[in-house]
Amino acid sequence: MKKQHILIAVAITAIWGLNFSIIKIGLESVDPLILAGIRFALSALPAVFFLKRPQVPWRYTIGYGLVFGVGLWGVVNLGIKAGLSSGIASLVLQFSAFLTIVLGAVVFRESLSRFQYLGIAVALVGLFSITFVTDGTVTLAGVALVLLGAVSWSVANVILKKAAPKETLAFMVWSSLFSPLPLFLLDLVVNGTKGYAELPHQIGWAAVLSILFQAYPNTVLGYAVWNWLLREYPVSTVAPLSLLVPIFGVLGSVLIFDESLPPLKLVAGALVVAGLVIGLYGKRLAGSGTAVRLPSPSRSR
């Protein structure tokens, strides 16, 4: 890759990692599901009026919007609100890579290698270690919700693989149309009208900037630029840079929220990242000549 393109790729991973802390800022005043609903409403509008509808069946466009918007980011917002730090959330969500591999084995009959099994085992040890962190940045409810979000991320990857849209940005924008209404209705069912009644008083500058960052730099711009890089270079060249996302996620939480990094948390995070490296790139690193395919991060942010 050209140096300037490497810098662009790193900048996108930084945006995606920082996004977890930006979400937490928004959650300080706005209900989790409403926050996600506004994010995807802005991701779709006004761009949907300028991008032609992608030539894929409606069931994929609608299904992706529901799973990605509601099942992934709506649930991740709930997990962060439940007490999980933004840094830990960025780490736990990376389990989607393994869940996608397992789901791919079931749906597409893809075989799992010994490196993938080993990577899953190492990452699970890291996840188990996270639950013993006692500095107030980890809750079992938060971990469970973000893991549920990781499952949704994996399902979204499978939907995207089946849809195989040529117009990837248009697919993202059009699918975002189907996220806001279910998110708004779900919040209404769970919390009643309280969140909507208080919303005019909750939308300060911090919440507005949080929503705008999530919708445009993170979702629309990040998705478009990453897919452009994937068209310019082999996936095996671009995809490894996605491992920087949880690193930037933790750094963002440290800088913005002064999150502590005790030894147990560092070891647990290192195990999760090591598991990802082994599971996704173990074959190539071992010199087998066969790269393990990584679901494009552009399909999941």
C-alpha positions as CSV (number, residue, x, y, z in Angstrom):
1,M,0.0,0.0,0.0
2,K,1.1,3.6,-0.6
3,K,2.1,5.4,2.5
4,Q,-0.8,7.9,2.2
5,H,-3.3,5.1,1.8
6,I,-1.9,3.4,4.9
7,L,-2.4,6.6,6.8
8,I,-6.0,6.8,5.5
9,A,-6.7,3.2,6.6
10,V,-5.2,3.9,10.1
11,A,-7.3,7.0,10.4
12,I,-10.5,5.0,9.6
13,T,-9.6,2.4,12.3
14,A,-9.0,5.3,14.7
15,I,-12.4,6.7,13.9
16,W,-14.0,3.3,14.4
17,G,-12.2,2.8,17.7
18,L,-12.9,6.3,19.0
19,N,-16.6,5.8,18.1
20,F,-17.1,3.7,21.2
21,S,-16.2,6.6,23.5
22,I,-18.2,9.0,21.3
23,I,-21.2,6.7,21.8
24,K,-20.7,6.8,25.6
25,I,-20.7,10.6,25.5
26,G,-24.0,10.6,23.8
27,L,-25.4,8.0,26.2
28,E,-24.8,10.4,29.1
29,S,-27.9,12.3,28.1
30,V,-29.8,10.3,25.4
31,D,-31.5,6.9,25.7
32,P,-29.5,4.1,24.0
33,L,-32.1,3.1,21.5
34,I,-33.1,6.6,20.6
35,L,-29.4,7.5,20.1
36,A,-29.0,4.6,17.7
37,G,-32.2,5.5,15.9
38,I,-31.1,9.1,15.3
39,R,-27.7,7.9,14.2
40,F,-29.1,5.7,11.4
41,A,-31.8,8.2,10.4
42,L,-28.9,10.6,9.7
43,S,-26.9,7.8,8.0
44,A,-29.8,7.3,5.6
45,L,-30.9,10.9,5.1
46,P,-30.3,12.9,3.0
47,A,-27.9,10.5,1.2
48,V,-30.7,8.1,0.1
49,F,-32.0,10.8,-2.2
50,F,-28.7,11.0,-4.1
51,L,-27.7,7.3,-4.3
52,K,-29.5,4.8,-6.5
53,R,-31.0,1.8,-4.7
54,P,-28.6,-1.1,-4.8
55,Q,-29.6,-3.9,-7.1
56,V,-30.1,-6.6,-4.4
57,P,-33.4,-8.2,-3.2
58,W,-35.3,-6.1,-0.6
59,R,-35.1,-8.9,2.0
60,Y,-31.3,-8.4,2.2
61,T,-31.5,-4.6,2.4
62,I,-34.2,-4.7,5.1
63,G,-32.7,-7.6,6.9
64,Y,-29.3,-6.0,7.1
65,G,-30.8,-2.7,8.3
66,L,-32.6,-4.5,11.1
67,V,-29.7,-6.7,12.2
68,F,-27.0,-4.1,11.8
69,G,-28.9,-1.1,13.3
70,V,-31.0,-2.8,15.9
71,G,-29.3,-6.0,16.7
72,L,-25.8,-4.7,16.6
73,W,-25.6,-1.0,17.5
74,G,-28.8,-0.7,19.4
75,V,-27.7,-3.6,21.7
76,V,-24.1,-2.3,22.0
77,N,-25.5,1.0,23.1
78,L,-27.4,-0.8,25.8
79,G,-24.3,-2.7,26.8
80,I,-22.3,0.5,27.3
81,K,-25.2,2.0,29.2
82,A,-25.2,-1.1,31.4
83,G,-21.8,-0.2,32.7
84,L,-19.3,-1.6,30.2
85,S,-16.5,0.9,29.4
86,S,-16.1,2.0,25.8
87,G,-12.6,0.4,25.7
88,I,-13.8,-3.0,26.9
89,A,-16.8,-2.8,24.6
90,S,-14.5,-2.4,21.6
91,L,-12.6,-5.5,22.6
92,V,-15.5,-7.7,23.3
93,L,-17.2,-6.8,20.1
94,Q,-14.2,-8.2,18.1
95,F,-15.6,-11.7,19.0
96,S,-17.8,-11.2,16.0
97,A,-14.8,-12.2,13.8
98,F,-14.9,-15.7,15.4
99,L,-18.7,-15.9,15.4
100,T,-18.7,-15.0,11.7
101,I,-16.2,-17.8,11.1
102,V,-18.4,-20.3,13.0
103,L,-21.5,-19.1,11.3
104,G,-19.8,-19.3,7.9
105,A,-18.9,-22.9,8.6
106,V,-22.6,-23.6,9.3
107,V,-24.2,-21.6,6.5
108,F,-21.5,-21.9,3.7
109,R,-20.0,-25.2,4.9
110,E,-16.6,-23.6,5.3
111,S,-14.1,-25.7,7.3
112,L,-12.4,-24.4,10.4
113,S,-8.6,-24.7,10.7
114,R,-6.6,-25.6,13.8
115,F,-5.4,-22.0,13.9
116,Q,-9.0,-20.8,14.1
117,Y,-9.8,-23.2,16.9
118,L,-6.7,-22.2,18.8
119,G,-7.5,-18.5,18.2
120,I,-11.0,-18.9,19.6
121,A,-9.7,-20.7,22.6
122,V,-7.1,-18.0,23.4
123,A,-9.6,-15.2,22.9
124,L,-12.1,-16.9,25.2
125,V,-9.5,-17.0,27.9
126,G,-9.1,-13.3,27.4
127,L,-12.9,-12.8,27.6
128,F,-13.1,-14.9,30.8
129,S,-10.3,-12.8,32.3
130,I,-12.2,-9.6,31.5
131,T,-15.0,-10.7,33.8
132,F,-12.6,-10.6,36.8
133,V,-11.8,-6.9,36.3
134,T,-13.0,-5.0,39.4
135,D,-12.3,-1.4,38.6
136,G,-15.9,-0.6,37.8
137,T,-15.5,-0.7,34.0
138,V,-16.9,-4.2,33.5
139,T,-20.4,-5.5,34.2
140,L,-21.7,-9.0,33.3
141,A,-24.8,-7.5,31.8
142,G,-22.7,-5.2,29.7
143,V,-20.5,-8.0,28.5
144,A,-23.5,-10.2,27.7
145,L,-25.2,-7.4,25.7
146,V,-22.1,-6.6,23.6
147,L,-21.6,-10.3,22.9
148,L,-25.2,-10.4,21.7
149,G,-24.3,-7.4,19.5
150,A,-21.3,-9.4,18.2
151,V,-23.7,-12.2,17.2
152,S,-25.8,-9.7,15.3
153,W,-22.7,-8.4,13.6
154,S,-21.9,-11.9,12.4
155,V,-25.4,-12.4,11.1
156,A,-25.1,-9.0,9.3
157,N,-21.9,-10.2,7.6
158,V,-23.6,-13.4,6.4
159,I,-26.5,-11.3,5.0
160,L,-24.0,-9.0,3.3
161,K,-22.2,-12.0,1.8
162,K,-25.4,-13.4,0.4
163,A,-26.5,-10.0,-0.9
164,A,-23.1,-9.3,-2.5
165,P,-24.0,-5.7,-3.4
166,K,-21.8,-4.0,-6.0
167,E,-22.9,-0.5,-4.7
168,T,-21.6,-1.0,-1.1
169,L,-22.1,2.6,0.0
170,A,-25.6,2.7,-1.4
171,F,-26.4,-0.6,0.3
172,M,-25.3,0.8,3.6
173,V,-27.3,4.0,3.2
174,W,-30.5,2.3,1.9
175,S,-30.4,-0.4,4.6
176,S,-30.0,2.3,7.3
177,L,-33.6,3.4,6.3
178,F,-34.9,0.3,8.1
179,S,-33.1,0.8,11.4
180,P,-34.6,4.0,13.0
181,L,-38.3,3.1,13.2
182,P,-37.8,-0.3,15.0
183,L,-35.3,1.4,17.3
184,F,-37.7,4.2,18.2
185,L,-40.6,1.8,18.6
186,L,-38.5,-0.6,20.8
187,D,-37.6,2.3,23.1
188,L,-41.2,3.3,23.3
189,V,-42.2,-0.3,24.3
190,V,-39.4,-0.6,26.8
191,N,-39.3,2.9,28.3
192,G,-42.6,4.5,27.4
193,T,-42.6,8.1,26.4
194,K,-40.1,9.3,29.0
195,G,-37.1,9.3,26.6
196,Y,-39.0,11.3,23.9
197,A,-40.5,13.7,26.4
198,E,-37.0,14.5,27.8
199,L,-35.2,14.4,24.5
200,P,-35.5,18.2,23.7
201,H,-33.8,18.9,27.1
202,Q,-31.2,16.2,26.6
203,I,-29.9,17.2,23.2
204,G,-27.0,19.5,24.1
205,W,-23.9,20.1,22.0
206,A,-22.2,17.0,23.3
207,A,-25.1,14.8,22.2
208,V,-25.4,16.5,18.9
209,L,-21.7,16.1,18.1
210,S,-21.8,12.4,19.3
211,I,-24.7,11.7,16.9
212,L,-23.1,13.5,13.9
213,F,-19.8,11.7,14.5
214,Q,-21.5,8.3,14.6
215,A,-23.6,9.0,11.5
216,Y,-21.1,10.6,9.1
217,P,-17.4,10.1,9.8
218,N,-18.0,6.7,11.4
219,T,-20.7,5.1,9.3
220,V,-21.0,6.9,5.9
221,L,-17.4,8.2,5.4
222,G,-15.7,5.2,7.1
223,Y,-17.7,2.7,5.1
224,A,-17.0,4.4,1.7
225,V,-13.3,5.0,2.3
226,W,-12.7,1.4,3.6
227,N,-14.5,-0.1,0.6
228,W,-12.4,2.1,-1.8
229,L,-9.2,0.7,-0.2
230,L,-10.5,-2.8,-0.6
231,R,-11.1,-2.2,-4.3
232,E,-7.6,-0.7,-4.6
233,Y,-5.7,-3.4,-2.7
234,P,-6.1,-7.1,-1.8
235,V,-8.2,-7.8,1.3
236,S,-5.2,-9.6,2.8
237,T,-3.4,-6.3,2.7
238,V,-6.1,-4.0,4.1
239,A,-8.0,-6.2,6.6
240,P,-5.2,-6.8,9.1
241,L,-5.3,-3.0,9.9
242,S,-8.7,-3.6,11.5
243,L,-6.9,-5.1,14.5
244,L,-6.1,-1.5,15.4
245,V,-9.8,-0.8,16.1
246,P,-9.8,-2.2,19.7
247,I,-6.5,-0.6,20.4
248,F,-7.8,2.8,19.4
249,G,-11.0,1.9,21.3
250,V,-9.0,1.4,24.6
251,L,-6.8,4.4,24.0
252,G,-9.9,6.6,23.4
253,S,-11.5,5.4,26.6
254,V,-8.2,6.2,28.5
255,L,-7.9,9.7,27.1
256,I,-11.5,10.7,27.2
257,F,-12.8,8.9,30.3
258,D,-9.5,8.3,32.1
259,E,-10.1,4.6,32.1
260,S,-7.5,2.7,34.2
261,L,-5.5,-0.1,32.7
262,P,-4.6,-2.5,35.5
263,P,-2.4,-5.6,34.6
264,L,-5.4,-8.0,34.4
265,K,-7.2,-5.8,31.9
266,L,-4.0,-5.4,29.8
267,V,-3.4,-9.2,29.8
268,A,-7.1,-9.9,29.0
269,G,-7.0,-7.4,26.1
270,A,-3.7,-8.9,24.8
271,L,-5.2,-12.4,24.8
272,V,-8.3,-11.2,22.8
273,V,-6.1,-9.5,20.2
274,A,-3.7,-12.5,20.1
275,G,-6.6,-14.8,19.6
276,L,-7.7,-12.7,16.7
277,V,-4.3,-12.7,15.1
278,I,-3.9,-16.5,15.5
279,G,-7.5,-17.3,14.3
280,L,-7.6,-14.9,11.4
281,Y,-3.9,-14.9,10.2
282,G,-2.4,-18.0,11.8
283,K,-2.1,-20.0,8.5
284,R,-0.4,-17.1,6.7
285,L,1.9,-16.4,9.6
286,A,2.9,-20.1,9.8
287,G,3.8,-19.9,6.1
288,S,1.2,-22.2,4.8
289,G,0.5,-19.9,1.9
290,T,-3.3,-19.9,2.6
291,A,-4.7,-16.8,4.2
292,V,-7.6,-16.9,6.5
293,R,-10.3,-14.7,5.2
294,L,-11.4,-11.9,7.5
295,P,-14.9,-10.4,7.1
296,S,-14.3,-6.8,5.9
297,P,-14.6,-4.3,8.8
298,S,-16.4,-2.1,6.3
299,R,-19.3,-4.6,6.5
300,S,-19.7,-4.2,10.1
301,R,-19.3,-0.6,11.3
